[in-house]
Amino acid sequence: MFTEDHPFYRFHFCPLCGSNRFVEHGPQARHCEDCGFTYYTNPRGATVAVIVNDQGEILCGRRANNPAKGTRDMVGGFLDLDETAEEGMCREIKEETGLEVKPEDLHYLFSQPNRYPYSGIMCRTIDLFFEVRVKGRLRVGGLDDISSLEWIPLKNLNLEEFGLASIRKGLARYLEERG
């Protein structure tokens, strides 16, 4: 039986035929016993930008919305259909900071699995972390899902101020790998 934190916990009917015989089919799928359709739940792609300037500061935001409203966050978000991770990362940076970056400005770091509550459902994501290096302390404004942005020296970063576990884990890994 799917637990409350599983994406299929609230899905009980086949999306093709509407049957209520839409049963658990392993840990990642439901199968319709009437029409034969099997639906797999796979992680949604999401991006995270670690924007660092040449003064050793990292650009951090404050979450404008729940989950974890008001806590620190990094720029990023869900990928849209038919866009690459790089395109999505550039779009999110523009939407949330006003900065224009190109895919060649991004340096892929690593991925981090995540559980993200969204509209009453626990979404599973795979967060793709990218580093973006910029010159100086660029003026940026909090837009979209970010209420404010602030440049913070890497040495002063307090991971406990970040409300999302995957961001804390990802930043801890980033800092560890930087030495």
C-alpha positions, 0 to 999 in steps of 0.5 A: 500500500502506498504511504501518505508521502508517496505521489500515488497516495491520492491517485485512485482512478485510471487516467485513461478509462476512469476505472477504480481498479487502478492498483499498486504495481510495484513501488513506482507504478499503478496498473489498471485492471480494466484497460491494462494501462500502467502509469509509472511515477518518475521524478520531475526534473528541477534545477538549482543555481549556485551563483557565485561571484569573484568576491567569494559570495553566493547569491541566496534568496528568501522563499516567497511561498510555501513550502518553507516560506521565508527561509533561505533558498537558492535560485531554481525550479521545475523544468518545463516540458521540452526544455533542456536542464540548461534552458530551464536553469537559464529561464529560472535565473532570469525569472528569479533574479533578472540576470541573463545567462547562457547555457555555456555560463553554467557548470553542472555540479551534481544531482540530488534526489528530493521530496517536495510538497506541492498542492497536497502531494509529495512530488519526487524530484531530481534536483540538478545543481549548476554553478554560475560564476559572475563578476562582481556584486551584480544588482539583482532583485527578488522576482517570481518565487523569491521575495528577496536576494542577498549576496552572502560570503561563502564562509558565513553561509549557515545551512540551517537557514535553508528551509528545504532539505535537498538544498541544505544537502546540496550546499553542504556537498558543494562546500565540501567539494570546494574544500 
